[in-house]
Amino acid sequence: MTTPETPERAMQPLAGLRVLDVSQVMAGPFACMLLGDMGADVIKVEPPVVGDSSRRSMGFRLKGDDSPGFLALNRNKRSIVLDLKDPADRETFDALAKTADILVENGRPGVADRLGIGYERLRALNPRLIYASISGFGPGGPWAARPGYDLIAQAMSGIMSAVGLPGHEPVKNGTPVADLGSALFAVYGILSAVIGREKTGEGQLVTASLFEAALGLSIWETAEYWGTGQSPKPLGSANRMSAPYQAVAASDGWFVFAAANQKLWLALLQVMSLPELNDDPRFGDNSVRVANAAVLIDTLRPTFATRTVEQWVSGLLAAGVPAGPILDYAQSLASDHAAARQMVQDIPHPVEGSFKALGFPVKLSATPQQLRMPPPLLDQHGPDIRAELEGAQA
């Protein structure tokens, strides 16, 4: 469909596409924000009173009532409140669905059908609609009805069995890789379906799940399992395919380095003044270094403890060995490199005044993403959207 374009959006790649964001919390909102960043007209459909439940999540606030989590996931969207159990609001939703190119929902399988916004019903209203459904475990299979959370997906996909330190209690990846991964896979599917629609003229159903995303990102772990017949075990910060490649302690803190091939291994030994280790049969090539990774790192640790993080990182980089300090988020976000890559932006907001948020993690040279709108207040654009529908029907 064609939507009126503002000058600032007209040249963006997804300008002219309308997205209905009927999702909450993280996976669906993140996917829709990415589409909005590329110029799509994203209309966030929210339930009455509370709206997206993430508006009230997290235990702290900036100035207004909306949580920092909501603010982080909902830029470049418009908000309308619709009670999908109310016949009049359902009629408004149907009118919106007829104008939409894409719909994203992330309820448990069956919920959308019960609300009357399931794929089959909306496809009958709009055959060109690309309907993306993100759930915990997908629409089929024996686990389909289970509630989906990032923690559960990390546990049941195998990720939690392979992260953390050997011999310690299970830990999850701190970054919600199942939630965010499912959003990224959903966007990949949505944009593929948009291109496919140019050939067929019809939309289709796109399904993604936290479980499948977590498995889909487990490349090295599944390769190790199928190659050895043994489920991967936790390695801390080490790598399954290369050694040495991990975090180590210097005299004043921790840093990481990656001697991921023979050239880098030999360069590392020169920086450490340990060339004789290359003659040790346990460490002669990468395959035996991986097999003897624990002994190898124990052999290197005493030398690493003799210099500072800065001395090691600068020395290794000068020799061509990848290395870097372990920064916390305050240090990373304040770095000159984050500034150069425009990874921190100040977003003006009618209630917050302004707040900091992450920048765009992918850059387009000819049609760069733009911050067109701050995260919306609840139903902020409801009157305008209803007026647009009335104008289109007149």
Secondary structure as GFF3:
##gff-version 3
##sequence-region A 1 394
A	DSSP	beta_strand	18	22	.	.	.	ID=ss1
A	DSSP	alpha_helix	27	37	.	.	.	ID=ss2
A	DSSP	beta_strand	41	46	.	.	.	ID=ss3
A	DSSP	three_ten_helix	53	56	.	.	.	ID=ss4
A	DSSP	alpha_helix	68	73	.	.	.	ID=ss5
A	DSSP	beta_strand	77	81	.	.	.	ID=ss6
A	DSSP	alpha_helix	87	99	.	.	.	ID=ss7
A	DSSP	beta_strand	102	105	.	.	.	ID=ss8
A	DSSP	alpha_helix	111	114	.	.	.	ID=ss9
A	DSSP	alpha_helix	119	125	.	.	.	ID=ss10
A	DSSP	beta_strand	130	135	.	.	.	ID=ss11
A	DSSP	alpha_helix	150	157	.	.	.	ID=ss12
A	DSSP	alpha_helix	159	162	.	.	.	ID=ss13
A	DSSP	alpha_helix	177	200	.	.	.	ID=ss14
A	DSSP	beta_strand	205	209	.	.	.	ID=ss15
A	DSSP	alpha_helix	210	216	.	.	.	ID=ss16
A	DSSP	alpha_helix	219	228	.	.	.	ID=ss17
A	DSSP	beta_strand	245	249	.	.	.	ID=ss18
A	DSSP	beta_strand	254	258	.	.	.	ID=ss19
A	DSSP	alpha_helix	262	272	.	.	.	ID=ss20
A	DSSP	three_ten_helix	275	279	.	.	.	ID=ss21
A	DSSP	alpha_helix	286	291	.	.	.	ID=ss22
A	DSSP	alpha_helix	293	304	.	.	.	ID=ss23
A	DSSP	alpha_helix	309	318	.	.	.	ID=ss24
A	DSSP	beta_strand	323	325	.	.	.	ID=ss25
A	DSSP	alpha_helix	329	333	.	.	.	ID=ss26
A	DSSP	alpha_helix	336	340	.	.	.	ID=ss27
A	DSSP	beta_strand	344	349	.	.	.	ID=ss28
A	DSSP	beta_strand	353	358	.	.	.	ID=ss29
A	DSSP	alpha_helix	382	393	.	.	.	ID=ss30
###
